[in-house]
């Protein structure tokens, strides 16, 4: 039992040690100065910006698919020389799926993402499943403001002919939610 108490005391002493020298006590006199250390931790913050609505237009059934894309900016405040991030896409009509809706009729659509603005690395997206390890090799010093850094990511939406065939006439829509988080 004595060994446990000694070990416990040693552990408590080690935990308190970083704080022991942090304070300089004031002395009794005409004036007294008391000094304390201050510390603040700033967590990484991200921002996704400059997305616009994607309109696929009137579906052309003579083509195998109809696609449209949008370039946008991802910013990470903690990046001094580049960064990695996670991105998650969700459709709002049907949880866990990408579906356009018109009066209860649905058409499935596909989403692809590229962590560049070229489209050369597009990867298929699953609704609600984060895509991790996305990179931007340089810091985004413009903070994704309208006049700041260039777009550095792309989203592409595709409706396959096979998904649209047989769908009743109507205007189909969904809201695509895009969530970005720092990738440690």
N, C-alpha and C positions, 0 to 999 in steps of 0.2 A: 504494500500500500504506500509506503514511504517513497518507493521508486516512482510510482504513478504520480504522486504529488509533486515530486521534483521535476519529472518530465512535463507535467501540466504547467508548472511554474515557468519552466524554461520556454515552453511554447508561447505562453502568454507574454513573457518578456520579449521574445523575438517579434511577436505581432505588434507590440507597443513600441519597439525600438525605432521604427521610422518616424514616429511622431515625437519622440523624446527630445530631439534637437531642434524641432520645428519652432519652438516658442522660446523667446528671450524674455525672461521675467523682468519687470520693472523694479527699480530699487527705491527705497524710501528717501525722499529728499525734496528740495524745492520744486523739482519737476521729476516726472517719472515717465520712462518710455517703455512701452510693451510692444514687442515685435512678434508678428505671426506670419507664417508663410501662407500664401494664397495659391490655390490650384483650381483650374477649370478644365474639363475634358470636353472637347468638341467632337461629336460623332460625325462620321462621313454622312453627307447628304447628297441625294441624287435628284435630278430633274429630267423629265422628258418634255420636249417642247417642239413646237412648230409642226404639229400634225394637222392635217386638214381632212375634211370629210372625203371619202372615196366614193365616187359615183361610177358604177360599172356601165351605165347607159342602158339602152335597149338591147336585150340579149340577141345575139346573132347565131341562130341555130345552124348556120352553114359552117361554123367553126367548132372544133372539139372543146374549146373552153373560152371563157371570157375573163380577163384579168385586168387589174389596175393596181397601182402601187403608190406609196407616198414615202418621201424622204423625211427624216426628222432628226432631232438632236438629242443626245443623251449626255448629261453633264454629271460629274462626280466632284464634289467639293474637296474631297480628301486626296485628290490626285495631283502629285507634283510632276510626274513624268509619265503618266499613263495609268490606266485603271481597268479593272474587270467588274462586271455587273451581271445580275440575273434579270431576266425579263419574262413576264408572264402575260399571256393573252387570254381573254375570256369573252365569249359572246354573252349578251344579256338576255336574249330570247329563251334559250334553253341552257340551263347549267350543265357544264361539262361538254358542250357541243358548240359548233359554229353553224347556226341556221338562220337564214333570212326568213322573215314571216310576213304573210299578207292574209289578214282575216282568218288566222288559224291554219293556213296552208304554209308549209315550210319547204325550203330548198337548202340543202347542205352547201356550205362553202368551205374552201380550204384557206389556211393562212400560212405564209412563209415569212421568215425573218432573216435579215442579214445584218451583222454588226459592222458593216461598212456602208457607204452610200453608192456602191457600184452594182449590187445585186449578184456579184460573182460567187458569193458564199451563202446563197439562200438555203435555209434549212426548214423542213416542215415543222409546223407548230401543232401541239396537242392542247386543246382547251384546258386551262387551269394548271398546266404542268410547266414549271419554271425552266427556262433555258439558261444554264449557268456557263460561266467562263467566257462571256462575251468581252471582247477587249477593244480598247481604243488606245493606240500606242502613244498618243501625245496628250498633254493636259488640255482641258477644254477651258481656257482662260476666259472666254467670252460668256460663260455661264448660260449658254443657250438663249441669249436674249435675241430679240428680233434683229438686232444689228451686230450680234456677237459671232461666236464660232460657227463654222460651217456644219451642215448636216452630216451626221456620222453613222446613220443607221437607216434601214429600209424595211418596210412591211409591204407584202404583196397579198392581195386577196384574189382568189380564183373561184369561179363557179364553173363546174364541168357541165358539158352538154348533157351528159347522162343524168345529172342531178336536176337540171331544169326541164328536161323533156317530160311532158305529161303534167307539168304544174299548171294550175288554172291561171288565167290572165290576171294581172294585178301588179301593184308596186310592192316589192319585197324589200324589207329593211331589217337591220340589226344595229346595235351599238356595240362596237368592239372596245373592250376595256384593256388598256395596256399599263402594266405595273412594273416599275423598275426598282431594284434594290441593290445596294452594294454587295459585291461578292468578296468575302474576306480574303 
